[in-house]
Amino acid sequence: MKLSREEVQHIALLARLGLSEAEIEKFRIQLSDILEQFEILKQLDTTDLPPTAQSIVLQNVLRPDEAKASYPVKDIMDNAPQRESNCFKTRAVLE
């Protein structure tokens, strides 16, 4: 599917983009190529594929939670620019 210059200008208007003439032509070609790729994908038979099918196996990349000892309060409070007891002291942000 080839996009016209006017269609690219309309898309740019919807996206609130100001494009030069060179950019309009560049994006017309690139967007047309993308739409042509979708036309190819539309030809694939997906009737036997469930809607949640994945092309790759999904696996969790997060590690399991582990309880660990916290840093000593003294080490943390040594970094506080101002403190009050065992708390960081900051300026009030609410009235």
N, CA, C and O atoms as CSV, one atom per row, in Angstrom:
chain,resi,resn,atom,element,x,y,z
A,1,MET,N,N,0.852,-1.180,0.000
A,1,MET,CA,C,0.000,0.000,0.000
A,1,MET,C,C,0.892,1.237,0.000
A,1,MET,O,O,1.659,1.458,0.937
A,2,LYS,N,N,0.791,2.010,-1.017
A,2,LYS,CA,C,1.581,3.241,-1.121
A,2,LYS,C,C,0.772,4.411,-0.568
A,2,LYS,O,O,-0.387,4.615,-0.929
A,3,LEU,N,N,1.404,5.161,0.305
A,3,LEU,CA,C,0.766,6.353,0.855
A,3,LEU,C,C,1.023,7.544,-0.052
A,3,LEU,O,O,2.075,7.661,-0.681
A,4,SER,N,N,0.044,8.412,-0.100
A,4,SER,CA,C,0.219,9.645,-0.864
A,4,SER,C,C,0.856,10.704,0.025
A,4,SER,O,O,0.926,10.560,1.246
A,5,ARG,N,N,1.312,11.753,-0.609
A,5,ARG,CA,C,1.908,12.873,0.108
A,5,ARG,C,C,0.886,13.489,1.070
A,5,ARG,O,O,1.230,13.874,2.188
A,6,GLU,N,N,-0.368,13.578,0.627
A,6,GLU,CA,C,-1.427,14.161,1.436
A,6,GLU,C,C,-1.727,13.305,2.668
A,6,GLU,O,O,-2.009,13.842,3.739
A,7,GLU,N,N,-1.668,11.981,2.524
A,7,GLU,CA,C,-1.896,11.103,3.662
A,7,GLU,C,C,-0.797,11.267,4.709
A,7,GLU,O,O,-1.075,11.269,5.908
A,8,VAL,N,N,0.435,11.404,4.262
A,8,VAL,CA,C,1.543,11.619,5.199
A,8,VAL,C,C,1.371,12.959,5.905
A,8,VAL,O,O,1.611,13.056,7.109
A,9,GLN,N,N,0.967,13.975,5.189
A,9,GLN,CA,C,0.728,15.277,5.810
A,9,GLN,C,C,-0.392,15.188,6.844
A,9,GLN,O,O,-0.315,15.811,7.903
A,10,HIS,N,N,-1.436,14.408,6.535
A,10,HIS,CA,C,-2.541,14.237,7.481
A,10,HIS,C,C,-2.059,13.517,8.743
A,10,HIS,O,O,-2.417,13.908,9.854
A,11,ILE,N,N,-1.252,12.471,8.577
A,11,ILE,CA,C,-0.695,11.747,9.722
A,11,ILE,C,C,0.182,12.678,10.552
A,11,ILE,O,O,0.121,12.651,11.781
A,12,ALA,N,N,0.986,13.490,9.901
A,12,ALA,CA,C,1.843,14.446,10.606
A,12,ALA,C,C,1.004,15.457,11.375
A,12,ALA,O,O,1.353,15.842,12.491
A,13,LEU,N,N,-0.093,15.881,10.783
A,13,LEU,CA,C,-0.989,16.826,11.457
A,13,LEU,C,C,-1.594,16.181,12.710
A,13,LEU,O,O,-1.658,16.813,13.765
A,14,LEU,N,N,-2.033,14.930,12.593
A,14,LEU,CA,C,-2.600,14.232,13.743
A,14,LEU,C,C,-1.572,14.057,14.855
A,14,LEU,O,O,-1.913,14.118,16.037
A,15,ALA,N,N,-0.308,13.838,14.474
A,15,ALA,CA,C,0.765,13.667,15.456
A,15,ALA,C,C,1.369,15.010,15.871
A,15,ALA,O,O,2.296,15.051,16.679
A,16,ARG,N,N,0.854,16.084,15.329
A,16,ARG,CA,C,1.354,17.435,15.621
A,16,ARG,C,C,2.828,17.567,15.299
A,16,ARG,O,O,3.607,18.102,16.088
A,17,LEU,N,N,3.205,17.064,14.107
A,17,LEU,CA,C,4.586,17.142,13.647
A,17,LEU,C,C,4.676,18.133,12.495
A,17,LEU,O,O,3.850,18.115,11.582
A,18,GLY,N,N,5.661,18.976,12.542
A,18,GLY,CA,C,5.947,19.855,11.423
A,18,GLY,C,C,7.026,19.210,10.567
A,18,GLY,O,O,8.154,19.032,11.024
A,19,LEU,N,N,6.693,18.859,9.333
A,19,LEU,CA,C,7.643,18.159,8.473
A,19,LEU,C,C,8.038,19.022,7.283
A,19,LEU,O,O,7.215,19.742,6.717
A,20,SER,N,N,9.301,18.935,6.920
A,20,SER,CA,C,9.764,19.605,5.700
A,20,SER,C,C,9.370,18.749,4.501
A,20,SER,O,O,8.909,17.619,4.661
A,21,GLU,N,N,9.552,19.288,3.313
A,21,GLU,CA,C,9.221,18.523,2.100
A,21,GLU,C,C,10.061,17.255,1.996
A,21,GLU,O,O,9.564,16.206,1.587
A,22,ALA,N,N,11.337,17.355,2.367
A,22,ALA,CA,C,12.211,16.180,2.310
A,22,ALA,C,C,11.752,15.120,3.303
A,22,ALA,O,O,11.780,13.928,2.997
A,23,GLU,N,N,11.330,15.548,4.493
A,23,GLU,CA,C,10.858,14.598,5.503
A,23,GLU,C,C,9.545,13.940,5.081
A,23,GLU,O,O,9.331,12.755,5.338
A,24,ILE,N,N,8.671,14.705,4.438
A,24,ILE,CA,C,7.409,14.135,3.956
A,24,ILE,C,C,7.691,12.999,2.986
A,24,ILE,O,O,7.082,11.934,3.086
A,25,GLU,N,N,8.599,13.213,2.057
A,25,GLU,CA,C,8.920,12.174,1.081
A,25,GLU,C,C,9.604,10.983,1.753
A,25,GLU,O,O,9.309,9.831,1.435
A,26,LYS,N,N,10.513,11.265,2.678
A,26,LYS,CA,C,11.218,10.193,3.397
A,26,LYS,C,C,10.217,9.332,4.171
A,26,LYS,O,O,10.264,8.104,4.091
A,27,PHE,N,N,9.314,9.969,4.917
A,27,PHE,CA,C,8.339,9.231,5.707
A,27,PHE,C,C,7.287,8.556,4.832
A,27,PHE,O,O,6.759,7.506,5.199
A,28,ARG,N,N,6.978,9.150,3.680
A,28,ARG,CA,C,6.029,8.512,2.761
A,28,ARG,C,C,6.569,7.152,2.331
A,28,ARG,O,O,5.830,6.167,2.302
A,29,ILE,N,N,7.853,7.097,1.997
A,29,ILE,CA,C,8.483,5.846,1.570
A,29,ILE,C,C,8.543,4.861,2.740
A,29,ILE,O,O,8.186,3.693,2.588
A,30,GLN,N,N,8.994,5.331,3.907
A,30,GLN,CA,C,9.141,4.436,5.057
A,30,GLN,C,C,7.793,3.894,5.532
A,30,GLN,O,O,7.667,2.695,5.784
A,31,LEU,N,N,6.799,4.748,5.656
A,31,LEU,CA,C,5.482,4.290,6.096
A,31,LEU,C,C,4.842,3.360,5.075
A,31,LEU,O,O,4.157,2.410,5.452
A,32,SER,N,N,5.053,3.618,3.796
A,32,SER,CA,C,4.531,2.729,2.758
A,32,SER,C,C,5.163,1.348,2.851
A,32,SER,O,O,4.485,0.334,2.685
A,33,ASP,N,N,6.470,1.313,3.118
A,33,ASP,CA,C,7.158,0.033,3.284
A,33,ASP,C,C,6.608,-0.749,4.474
A,33,ASP,O,O,6.431,-1.965,4.395
A,34,ILE,N,N,6.339,-0.055,5.569
A,34,ILE,CA,C,5.787,-0.711,6.758
A,34,ILE,C,C,4.410,-1.286,6.452
A,34,ILE,O,O,4.108,-2.415,6.839
A,35,LEU,N,N,3.583,-0.522,5.767
A,35,LEU,CA,C,2.245,-1.005,5.430
A,35,LEU,C,C,2.298,-2.189,4.476
A,35,LEU,O,O,1.457,-3.085,4.557
A,36,GLU,N,N,3.270,-2.206,3.579
A,36,GLU,CA,C,3.436,-3.350,2.679
A,36,GLU,C,C,3.814,-4.602,3.456
A,36,GLU,O,O,3.373,-5.699,3.114
A,37,GLN,N,N,4.622,-4.451,4.493
A,37,GLN,CA,C,4.973,-5.594,5.334
A,37,GLN,C,C,3.746,-6.138,6.060
A,37,GLN,O,O,3.610,-7.350,6.223
A,38,PHE,N,N,2.860,-5.257,6.492
A,38,PHE,CA,C,1.630,-5.709,7.135
A,38,PHE,C,C,0.731,-6.438,6.137
A,38,PHE,O,O,0.054,-7.396,6.507
A,39,GLU,N,N,0.717,-6.003,4.896
A,39,GLU,CA,C,-0.065,-6.705,3.873
A,39,GLU,C,C,0.438,-8.140,3.703
A,39,GLU,O,O,-0.357,-9.063,3.526
A,40,ILE,N,N,1.753,-8.323,3.756
A,40,ILE,CA,C,2.330,-9.667,3.668
A,40,ILE,C,C,1.896,-10.497,4.870
A,40,ILE,O,O,1.526,-11.661,4.718
A,41,LEU,N,N,1.939,-9.906,6.067
A,41,LEU,CA,C,1.542,-10.627,7.276
A,41,LEU,C,C,0.067,-11.001,7.261
A,41,LEU,O,O,-0.312,-12.038,7.806
A,42,LYS,N,N,-0.767,-10.175,6.648
A,42,LYS,CA,C,-2.193,-10.464,6.583
A,42,LYS,C,C,-2.484,-11.718,5.759
A,42,LYS,O,O,-3.561,-12.298,5.895
A,43,GLN,N,N,-1.562,-12.145,4.917
A,43,GLN,CA,C,-1.758,-13.331,4.083
A,43,GLN,C,C,-1.524,-14.625,4.854
A,43,GLN,O,O,-1.884,-15.697,4.367
A,44,LEU,N,N,-0.933,-14.553,6.040
A,44,LEU,CA,C,-0.663,-15.745,6.829
A,44,LEU,C,C,-1.958,-16.336,7.376
A,44,LEU,O,O,-2.863,-15.606,7.781
A,45,ASP,N,N,-2.037,-17.667,7.383
A,45,ASP,CA,C,-3.193,-18.362,7.934
A,45,ASP,C,C,-2.994,-18.509,9.434
A,45,ASP,O,O,-2.120,-19.253,9.879
A,46,THR,N,N,-3.795,-17.810,10.205
A,46,THR,CA,C,-3.668,-17.847,11.663
A,46,THR,C,C,-4.909,-18.454,12.316
A,46,THR,O,O,-5.135,-18.254,13.510
A,47,THR,N,N,-5.713,-19.188,11.555
A,47,THR,CA,C,-6.962,-19.734,12.092
A,47,THR,C,C,-6.723,-20.734,13.214
A,47,THR,O,O,-7.549,-20.829,14.123
A,48,ASP,N,N,-5.621,-21.483,13.185
A,48,ASP,CA,C,-5.357,-22.486,14.222
A,48,ASP,C,C,-4.540,-21.944,15.389
A,48,ASP,O,O,-4.215,-22.691,16.311
A,49,LEU,N,N,-4.208,-20.674,15.362
A,49,LEU,CA,C,-3.416,-20.082,16.438
A,49,LEU,C,C,-4.321,-19.387,17.438
A,49,LEU,O,O,-5.170,-18.580,17.059
A,50,PRO,N,N,-4.142,-19.699,18.721
A,50,PRO,CA,C,-4.932,-18.967,19.718
A,50,PRO,C,C,-4.486,-17.507,19.763
A,50,PRO,O,O,-3.347,-17.202,19.408
A,51,PRO,N,N,-5.356,-16.612,20.188
A,51,PRO,CA,C,-5.007,-15.186,20.190
A,51,PRO,C,C,-3.825,-14.834,21.081
A,51,PRO,O,O,-3.231,-13.768,20.919
A,52,THR,N,N,-3.474,-15.702,22.010
A,52,THR,CA,C,-2.356,-15.394,22.903
A,52,THR,C,C,-1.090,-16.156,22.525
A,52,THR,O,O,-0.164,-16.243,23.331
A,53,ALA,N,N,-1.033,-16.700,21.334
A,53,ALA,CA,C,0.141,-17.464,20.912
A,53,ALA,C,C,1.367,-16.567,20.838
A,53,ALA,O,O,1.271,-15.402,20.451
A,54,GLN,N,N,2.519,-17.112,21.209
A,54,GLN,CA,C,3.786,-16.387,21.167
A,54,GLN,C,C,4.736,-17.096,20.216
A,54,GLN,O,O,4.720,-18.323,20.117
A,55,SER,N,N,5.547,-16.343,19.531
A,55,SER,CA,C,6.514,-16.958,18.625
A,55,SER,C,C,7.737,-17.481,19.368
A,55,SER,O,O,8.461,-18.337,18.859
A,56,ILE,N,N,7.964,-16.966,20.566
A,56,ILE,CA,C,9.076,-17.443,21.389
A,56,ILE,C,C,8.531,-17.832,22.756
A,56,ILE,O,O,7.496,-17.323,23.188
A,57,VAL,N,N,9.218,-18.718,23.421
A,57,VAL,CA,C,8.795,-19.138,24.753
A,57,VAL,C,C,9.071,-18.004,25.736
A,57,VAL,O,O,10.159,-17.431,25.763
A,58,LEU,N,N,8.073,-17.704,26.526
A,58,LEU,CA,C,8.243,-16.651,27.521
A,58,LEU,C,C,8.779,-17.252,28.806
A,58,LEU,O,O,8.355,-18.327,29.229
A,59,GLN,N,N,9.706,-16.553,29.413
A,59,GLN,CA,C,10.230,-17.001,30.694
A,59,GLN,C,C,10.467,-15.793,31.574
A,59,GLN,O,O,10.774,-14.703,31.091
A,60,ASN,N,N,10.323,-15.999,32.860
A,60,ASN,CA,C,10.527,-14.933,33.816
A,60,ASN,C,C,12.028,-14.682,33.971
A,60,ASN,O,O,12.790,-15.621,34.201
A,61,VAL,N,N,12.448,-13.449,33.850
A,61,VAL,CA,C,13.867,-13.117,33.981
A,61,VAL,C,C,14.192,-12.518,35.353
A,61,VAL,O,O,15.320,-12.093,35.602
A,62,LEU,N,N,13.191,-12.490,36.237
A,62,LEU,CA,C,13.409,-11.937,37.565
A,62,LEU,C,C,13.849,-13.041,38.520
A,62,LEU,O,O,13.415,-14.187,38.406
A,63,ARG,N,N,14.689,-12.691,39.433
A,63,ARG,CA,C,15.142,-13.664,40.427
A,63,ARG,C,C,14.094,-13.763,41.529
A,63,ARG,O,O,13.314,-12.831,41.723
A,64,PRO,N,N,14.068,-14.880,42.251
A,64,PRO,CA,C,13.126,-14.985,43.375
A,64,PRO,C,C,13.521,-14.028,44.502
A,64,PRO,O,O,14.699,-13.723,44.686
A,65,ASP,N,N,12.540,-13.569,45.239
A,65,ASP,CA,C,12.811,-12.679,46.370
A,65,ASP,C,C,13.561,-13.427,47.453
A,65,ASP,O,O,13.275,-14.589,47.743
A,66,GLU,N,N,14.526,-12.739,48.046
A,66,GLU,CA,C,15.287,-13.305,49.151
A,66,GLU,C,C,15.369,-12.269,50.261
A,66,GLU,O,O,15.669,-11.101,50.015
A,67,ALA,N,N,15.103,-12.701,51.467
A,67,ALA,CA,C,15.232,-11.806,52.615
A,67,ALA,C,C,16.710,-11.632,52.927
A,67,ALA,O,O,17.453,-12.609,53.024
A,68,LYS,N,N,17.130,-10.384,53.085
A,68,LYS,CA,C,18.523,-10.089,53.417
A,68,LYS,C,C,18.550,-9.110,54.581
A,68,LYS,O,O,17.577,-8.397,54.830
A,69,ALA,N,N,19.652,-9.084,55.277
A,69,ALA,CA,C,19.819,-8.138,56.379
A,69,ALA,C,C,19.917,-6.725,55.817
A,69,ALA,O,O,20.509,-6.502,54.761
A,70,SER,N,N,19.340,-5.794,56.525
A,70,SER,CA,C,19.374,-4.394,56.111
A,70,SER,C,C,20.712,-3.766,56.485
A,70,SER,O,O,21.469,-4.331,57.274
A,71,TYR,N,N,20.996,-2.609,55.923
A,71,TYR,CA,C,22.192,-1.864,56.310
A,71,TYR,C,C,22.031,-1.373,57.742
A,71,TYR,O,O,20.907,-1.149,58.192
A,72,PRO,N,N,23.113,-1.205,58.451
A,72,PRO,CA,C,23.019,-0.648,59.809
A,72,PRO,C,C,22.511,0.798,59.755
A,72,PRO,O,O,22.897,1.572,58.879
A,73,VAL,N,N,21.641,1.145,60.707
A,73,VAL,CA,C,21.045,2.489,60.737
A,73,VAL,C,C,22.130,3.549,60.818
A,73,VAL,O,O,22.001,4.594,60.180
A,74,LYS,N,N,23.181,3.324,61.568
A,74,LYS,CA,C,24.251,4.317,61.705
A,74,LYS,C,C,24.890,4.621,60.356
A,74,LYS,O,O,25.161,5.783,60.053
A,75,ASP,N,N,25.137,3.589,59.535
A,75,ASP,CA,C,25.745,3.807,58.217
A,75,ASP,C,C,24.824,4.622,57.311
A,75,ASP,O,O,25.288,5.479,56.559
A,76,ILE,N,N,23.543,4.361,57.382
A,76,ILE,CA,C,22.578,5.117,56.576
A,76,ILE,C,C,22.514,6.561,57.051
A,76,ILE,O,O,22.556,7.484,56.238
A,77,MET,N,N,22.412,6.761,58.351
A,77,MET,CA,C,22.246,8.112,58.889
A,77,MET,C,C,23.503,8.950,58.746
A,77,MET,O,O,23.428,10.178,58.798
A,78,ASP,N,N,24.654,8.322,58.567
A,78,ASP,CA,C,25.883,9.083,58.318
A,78,ASP,C,C,25.805,9.847,56.998
A,78,ASP,O,O,26.541,10.815,56.806
A,79,ASN,N,N,24.934,9.432,56.092
A,79,ASN,CA,C,24.768,10.099,54.799
A,79,ASN,C,C,23.689,11.186,54.822
A,79,ASN,O,O,23.521,11.900,53.833
A,80,ALA,N,N,22.975,11.319,55.903
A,80,ALA,CA,C,21.887,12.292,55.991
A,80,ALA,C,C,22.453,13.694,56.170
A,80,ALA,O,O,23.229,13.919,57.098
A,81,PRO,N,N,22.088,14.649,55.306
A,81,PRO,CA,C,22.571,16.020,55.499
A,81,PRO,C,C,22.026,16.632,56.788
A,81,PRO,O,O,22.720,17.380,57.475
A,82,GLN,N,N,20.778,16.304,57.104
A,82,GLN,CA,C,20.180,16.734,58.372
A,82,GLN,C,C,19.394,15.543,58.909
A,82,GLN,O,O,18.784,14.794,58.146
A,83,ARG,N,N,19.413,15.379,60.209
A,83,ARG,CA,C,18.655,14.260,60.770
A,83,ARG,C,C,18.067,14.656,62.106
A,83,ARG,O,O,18.509,15.593,62.771
A,84,GLU,N,N,17.050,13.897,62.465
A,84,GLU,CA,C,16.388,14.080,63.747
A,84,GLU,C,C,16.138,12.681,64.291
A,84,GLU,O,O,15.318,11.937,63.755
A,85,SER,N,N,16.832,12.335,65.334
A,85,SER,CA,C,16.802,10.977,65.878
A,85,SER,C,C,17.315,10.031,64.796
A,85,SER,O,O,18.412,10.239,64.278
A,86,ASN,N,N,16.565,9.015,64.449
A,86,ASN,CA,C,16.984,8.091,63.387
A,86,ASN,C,C,16.211,8.336,62.091
A,86,ASN,O,O,15.918,7.393,61.356
A,87,CYS,N,N,15.882,9.592,61.813
A,87,CYS,CA,C,15.110,9.936,60.614
A,87,CYS,C,C,15.822,11.030,59.826
A,87,CYS,O,O,16.511,11.874,60.398
A,88,PHE,N,N,15.647,11.005,58.511
A,88,PHE,CA,C,16.121,12.099,57.671
A,88,PHE,C,C,15.224,13.302,57.925
A,88,PHE,O,O,14.004,13.162,58.004
A,89,LYS,N,N,15.813,14.464,58.050
A,89,LYS,CA,C,15.024,15.679,58.258
A,89,LYS,C,C,14.997,16.451,56.936
A,89,LYS,O,O,16.040,16.734,56.347
A,90,THR,N,N,13.799,16.780,56.488
A,90,THR,CA,C,13.645,17.520,55.237
A,90,THR,C,C,12.707,18.702,55.473
A,90,THR,O,O,12.018,18.793,56.489
A,91,ARG,N,N,12.714,19.598,54.494
A,91,ARG,CA,C,11.784,20.718,54.566
A,91,ARG,C,C,10.371,20.207,54.282
A,91,ARG,O,O,10.184,19.255,53.524
A,92,ALA,N,N,9.402,20.839,54.888
A,92,ALA,CA,C,8.011,20.456,54.657
A,92,ALA,C,C,7.626,20.779,53.216
A,92,ALA,O,O,7.995,21.829,52.689
A,93,VAL,N,N,6.890,19.879,52.588
A,93,VAL,CA,C,6.471,20.110,51.209
A,93,VAL,C,C,4.966,20.387,51.141
A,93,VAL,O,O,4.452,20.736,50.079
A,94,LEU,N,N,4.278,20.238,52.234
A,94,LEU,CA,C,2.839,20.538,52.302
A,94,LEU,C,C,2.617,21.694,53.247
A,94,LEU,O,O,3.384,21.908,54.186
A,95,GLU,N,N,1.560,22.432,52.989
A,95,GLU,CA,C,1.259,23.561,53.865
A,95,GLU,C,C,0.575,23.084,55.115
A,95,GLU,O,O,0.240,23.892,55.982
